Amino acid sequence: MNILIIKLLCMVVVFTLMMLGSLLPVRIIQADQEKLQKSKKLLSICSSFGGGIFLATCFNALLPVVREKVQEVLLVGKISTDYPLSETTMMVGFFLTIFIEQLILTFRKEKPSFIDLEMFNAGSEGGSDSEYESPFISSGRGQPNYSHRSHSHCHSLNVSEVPHSSPLRLICLVFALSAHSVFEGLALGLQEKAAKVINLFIGVAVHETLVAVALGVSMAKGALPMKDALKLALMVSAMIPTGIGIGMGIQSANSLGSQIASFLLQGFAAGTFLFVTFFEILVKEFEDKHDRLLKVLSLVMGYGLLAGLVFLKW
């Protein structure tokens, strides 16, 4: 199949999965707290599985591609070096993602709004090993605090204020929710081989669907009207296809400049995958005391699944 068609299909499928993941919880569990708690436990296990897939995506799928692109650029430029440029580029992306994340949190700490500055962990409940409360945890503004220690890789929000928010504040919220998504989409759009696109697509689709479901659970918990939930879901779901489109544009240029941009952006994307895996999935999931061995098993299964697919020749 033509790689352009594959990428376009990836854009459509990811957008559809994220829309469904965001809106179905609003429809199904909005007023049912028992379903909400069950969905948190299931999401926690699935999140660990997604963490394993992201590990394999970073180290087994994306990093080898970055190394290939570095060698191509060095060959064209007739440069010889043993310096680990691909790994360094990945770490630059890792630090850049941390900087953006902390910049957002610092800004929102000074000017609090409907964004809950702590992460929303779809699976964690009371019983965390964390000894201290985060300075970013929202007090709940009078709402029942049944997710007092909840945090994860999807920024939580005080959704009750969303309907009254200006377009600028809503854009800030979407940026906070989707800061990593554009880089994940870029990694997909920059690929030149169908097998690589499919391997990356599996990792991105699993992770972003879980992020969307966590957002949907948060919107359901806050009783956000379907009209406003749809508006928020549309903007968040468009981030991955936007990244894919940008990546396709860069990759189609087929010049030395585009090759340099390709390896830099894919290296940055690998750093984003690294950040999401360790800072926003694993550290939050294993902070919770519940189902630890099941989470480890899910992590290993997720890694083994994608690592096996990478090993197979498509």
C-alpha positions as CSV (number, residue, x, y, z in Angstrom):
1,M,0.0,0.0,0.0
2,N,1.2,3.5,-0.8
3,I,2.8,5.1,2.3
4,L,0.9,8.4,1.7
5,I,-2.4,6.4,2.0
6,I,-1.2,4.7,5.1
7,K,-0.4,8.0,6.8
8,L,-3.7,9.5,5.8
9,L,-5.5,6.4,7.3
10,C,-3.4,6.8,10.5
11,M,-4.6,10.5,10.7
12,V,-8.3,9.4,10.3
13,V,-8.0,6.4,12.7
14,V,-6.2,8.3,15.5
15,F,-8.6,11.2,15.2
16,T,-11.6,8.8,15.4
17,L,-10.2,6.9,18.3
18,M,-9.5,10.0,20.3
19,M,-13.0,11.5,19.6
20,L,-14.6,8.2,20.8
21,G,-12.3,7.9,23.8
22,S,-13.1,11.5,24.8
23,L,-16.9,11.5,24.3
24,L,-18.0,7.9,25.3
25,P,-17.1,8.4,29.0
26,V,-19.1,11.6,29.0
27,R,-22.1,9.7,27.6
28,I,-21.7,6.5,29.7
29,I,-20.4,7.4,33.2
30,Q,-21.3,11.0,33.7
31,A,-23.6,10.5,36.6
32,D,-22.5,7.0,37.7
33,Q,-19.7,7.0,40.3
34,E,-19.4,3.2,40.5
35,K,-18.7,3.1,36.7
36,L,-16.2,5.9,37.2
37,Q,-14.2,4.0,39.8
38,K,-14.2,0.8,37.7
39,S,-13.0,2.8,34.7
40,K,-10.1,4.2,36.7
41,K,-8.9,0.7,37.6
42,L,-9.1,-0.5,34.1
43,L,-7.4,2.6,32.7
44,S,-4.6,2.1,35.2
45,I,-3.8,-1.4,33.9
46,C,-4.2,-0.2,30.3
47,S,-1.9,2.7,31.0
48,S,0.9,0.4,32.2
49,F,0.4,-1.6,29.0
50,G,0.6,1.6,27.0
51,G,3.8,2.5,28.8
52,G,5.4,-0.8,27.6
53,I,4.3,0.0,24.1
54,F,5.8,3.5,24.4
55,L,9.1,2.0,25.6
56,A,9.4,-0.2,22.6
57,T,8.3,2.6,20.3
58,C,11.1,4.8,21.6
59,F,14.0,2.3,21.8
60,N,13.1,-0.4,19.2
61,A,11.3,1.7,16.5
62,L,12.1,5.4,16.6
63,L,15.7,5.6,17.9
64,P,17.0,3.2,15.1
65,V,15.3,5.4,12.5
66,V,17.0,8.5,14.0
67,R,20.3,6.8,13.8
68,E,19.7,6.0,10.1
69,K,18.8,9.6,9.4
70,V,21.9,10.9,11.2
71,Q,24.1,8.6,9.1
72,E,22.4,9.8,5.9
73,V,23.0,13.4,6.8
74,L,26.6,12.8,7.7
75,L,27.1,10.9,4.5
76,V,25.7,13.7,2.4
77,G,27.8,16.3,4.3
78,K,30.9,14.1,4.1
79,I,31.3,14.3,7.9
80,S,32.8,11.5,10.0
81,T,32.2,11.3,13.7
82,D,31.7,8.7,16.4
83,Y,29.8,11.1,18.6
84,P,26.3,9.7,19.5
85,L,24.3,12.4,17.8
86,S,21.0,10.5,17.7
87,E,21.1,9.8,21.4
88,T,22.0,13.4,22.1
89,T,19.2,14.7,20.0
90,M,16.8,12.4,21.8
91,M,17.9,13.8,25.2
92,V,17.5,17.4,23.9
93,G,13.9,16.5,23.0
94,F,13.5,15.0,26.5
95,F,14.8,18.2,28.2
96,L,12.8,20.4,25.9
97,T,9.6,18.5,26.8
98,I,10.4,18.8,30.5
99,F,11.0,22.5,30.0
100,I,7.7,23.0,28.2
101,E,5.8,21.0,30.8
102,Q,7.3,22.9,33.8
103,L,6.8,26.2,32.0
104,I,3.1,25.5,31.7
105,L,2.8,24.4,35.3
106,T,4.7,27.4,36.6
107,F,2.6,29.8,34.6
108,R,-0.7,28.1,35.7
109,K,0.5,28.1,39.4
110,E,0.8,31.8,39.3
111,K,-2.5,32.3,37.4
112,P,-4.8,29.5,38.4
113,S,-7.8,28.8,36.2
114,F,-9.8,25.8,35.2
115,I,-6.7,23.7,34.6
116,D,-5.9,21.4,37.5
117,L,-2.1,21.7,37.6
118,E,-1.6,18.2,38.9
119,M,-1.7,15.2,36.5
120,F,-4.9,13.1,36.3
121,N,-4.1,9.5,36.9
122,A,-7.0,7.5,35.7
123,G,-6.1,4.6,37.9
124,S,-4.6,5.8,41.2
125,E,-6.6,6.1,44.3
126,G,-5.8,6.6,47.9
127,G,-2.9,4.5,49.0
128,S,-0.1,6.2,47.1
129,D,3.4,6.0,48.4
130,S,3.9,9.7,47.9
131,E,4.7,11.2,51.2
132,Y,3.9,14.8,50.3
133,E,1.0,16.5,48.6
134,S,1.9,18.3,45.4
135,P,1.7,22.1,45.5
136,F,-0.3,21.9,42.2
137,I,-3.2,19.8,43.5
138,S,-6.4,21.7,43.1
139,S,-8.7,22.0,46.2
140,G,-11.6,21.0,44.1
141,R,-13.5,24.3,44.5
142,G,-16.2,22.7,46.6
143,Q,-16.6,19.6,44.5
144,P,-16.4,16.1,46.2
145,N,-12.8,15.1,46.4
146,Y,-13.0,11.5,45.5
147,S,-10.0,11.8,43.2
148,H,-7.8,13.6,45.8
149,R,-4.6,12.0,44.7
150,S,-5.5,11.5,41.1
151,H,-2.9,12.5,38.5
152,S,-1.6,11.2,35.2
153,H,-0.3,11.9,31.7
154,C,-3.4,13.9,30.8
155,H,-3.6,17.3,32.5
156,S,-6.8,17.4,34.6
157,L,-9.1,20.3,34.5
158,N,-11.8,22.0,36.5
159,V,-14.3,21.4,33.7
160,S,-17.1,23.4,35.3
161,E,-15.4,26.6,34.1
162,V,-14.9,25.4,30.5
163,P,-18.3,26.7,29.2
164,H,-17.5,30.2,30.5
165,S,-13.9,30.3,29.2
166,S,-12.7,32.7,26.5
167,P,-11.3,31.2,23.3
168,L,-7.7,32.1,24.4
169,R,-8.1,30.2,27.7
170,L,-9.5,27.3,25.9
171,I,-6.6,27.3,23.5
172,C,-4.2,27.3,26.5
173,L,-6.0,24.3,27.9
174,V,-5.7,22.4,24.6
175,F,-2.0,23.3,24.5
176,A,-1.5,22.0,28.0
177,L,-3.4,18.8,27.2
178,S,-1.6,18.2,23.9
179,A,1.9,19.6,24.2
180,H,3.4,16.2,23.4
181,S,0.9,15.1,20.8
182,V,2.2,17.2,17.9
183,F,5.7,15.7,18.3
184,E,4.2,12.2,18.4
185,G,2.4,13.0,15.1
186,L,5.5,14.4,13.6
187,A,7.3,11.1,14.3
188,L,4.6,9.4,12.3
189,G,4.6,11.9,9.4
190,L,8.3,11.9,9.0
191,Q,8.6,8.1,8.4
192,E,9.7,6.9,5.0
193,K,8.9,3.2,5.3
194,A,5.4,1.7,5.7
195,A,6.5,-0.8,8.4
196,K,7.9,2.0,10.5
197,V,4.7,4.0,10.1
198,I,2.6,1.0,11.3
199,N,4.9,0.3,14.3
200,L,4.8,3.9,15.4
201,F,1.1,4.2,14.8
202,I,0.4,1.3,17.2
203,G,2.3,3.0,20.0
204,V,0.7,6.4,19.3
205,A,-2.8,5.1,18.9
206,V,-2.7,3.1,22.2
207,H,-1.3,6.0,24.2
208,E,-3.4,8.8,22.7
209,T,-6.6,6.7,23.1
210,L,-5.8,6.2,26.8
211,V,-5.2,9.9,27.1
212,A,-8.5,10.7,25.4
213,V,-10.4,8.2,27.7
214,A,-8.7,9.8,30.8
215,L,-9.9,13.2,29.5
216,G,-13.4,11.8,28.9
217,V,-13.5,10.4,32.5
218,S,-12.4,13.8,33.8
219,M,-15.1,15.6,31.8
220,A,-17.7,13.1,32.9
221,K,-16.7,13.6,36.5
222,G,-17.1,17.3,36.1
223,A,-20.5,17.0,34.4
224,L,-19.4,18.9,31.4
225,P,-22.3,19.4,28.8
226,M,-21.9,17.3,25.7
227,K,-21.7,20.4,23.5
228,D,-18.6,21.7,25.4
229,A,-17.1,18.2,25.7
230,L,-17.4,17.9,21.9
231,K,-15.6,21.3,21.4
232,L,-12.8,20.3,23.7
233,A,-12.5,16.8,22.2
234,L,-12.3,18.1,18.6
235,M,-9.4,20.4,19.4
236,V,-7.4,17.8,21.4
237,S,-8.0,15.1,18.8
238,A,-6.8,17.3,16.0
239,M,-3.3,17.6,17.4
240,I,-1.9,14.2,16.3
241,P,-3.2,14.6,12.7
242,T,-1.7,18.1,12.6
243,G,1.7,16.7,13.6
244,I,1.4,14.0,11.0
245,G,0.5,16.6,8.3
246,I,3.5,18.8,9.2
247,G,5.8,15.8,9.2
248,M,4.5,14.7,5.8
249,G,5.2,18.2,4.4
250,I,8.8,18.2,5.7
251,Q,9.5,14.7,4.5
252,S,8.2,15.4,1.0
253,A,10.7,18.3,0.5
254,N,13.5,15.8,-0.1
255,S,16.4,18.1,0.4
256,L,19.4,18.3,2.7
257,G,17.5,20.8,4.9
258,S,14.5,18.5,5.1
259,Q,16.8,15.6,6.0
260,I,18.4,17.6,8.8
261,A,14.9,18.8,10.0
262,S,13.7,15.2,9.8
263,F,16.4,13.7,12.1
264,L,16.2,16.6,14.5
265,L,12.4,16.4,14.9
266,Q,12.4,12.6,15.1
267,G,15.1,12.8,17.8
268,F,13.0,15.4,19.7
269,A,10.0,13.1,19.2
270,A,12.0,10.2,20.7
271,G,12.7,12.4,23.7
272,T,9.0,13.1,24.0
273,F,8.2,9.4,24.0
274,L,10.9,8.9,26.7
275,F,9.4,11.7,28.9
276,V,5.9,10.4,28.5
277,T,6.9,6.8,29.4
278,F,8.9,7.5,32.5
279,F,7.5,10.8,33.9
280,E,3.8,10.6,33.0
281,I,3.0,6.9,32.9
282,L,5.3,4.7,34.9
283,V,6.2,6.9,37.8
284,K,2.5,7.8,38.3
285,E,1.2,4.2,37.9
286,F,3.7,2.6,40.2
287,E,3.3,5.2,42.9
288,D,-0.1,3.6,43.6
289,K,0.0,0.5,45.9
290,H,-2.8,-1.4,44.1
291,D,-2.2,-4.1,41.4
292,R,1.5,-3.6,41.2
293,L,2.4,-7.0,39.8
294,L,-0.4,-6.8,37.3
295,K,0.9,-3.5,36.2
296,V,4.4,-4.9,35.8
297,L,3.0,-7.8,33.7
298,S,1.0,-5.3,31.6
299,L,4.2,-3.2,31.1
300,V,6.2,-6.2,29.9
301,M,3.3,-7.4,27.7
302,G,3.0,-4.0,26.0
303,Y,6.8,-3.8,25.4
304,G,6.9,-7.4,24.1
305,L,4.0,-6.8,21.7
306,L,5.5,-3.9,19.9
307,A,9.1,-5.2,20.1
308,G,7.8,-8.4,18.5
309,L,6.1,-6.5,15.7
310,V,9.3,-4.5,15.1
311,F,11.2,-7.8,14.9
312,L,8.8,-9.2,12.3
313,K,9.4,-8.1,8.6
314,W,6.3,-6.5,7.2
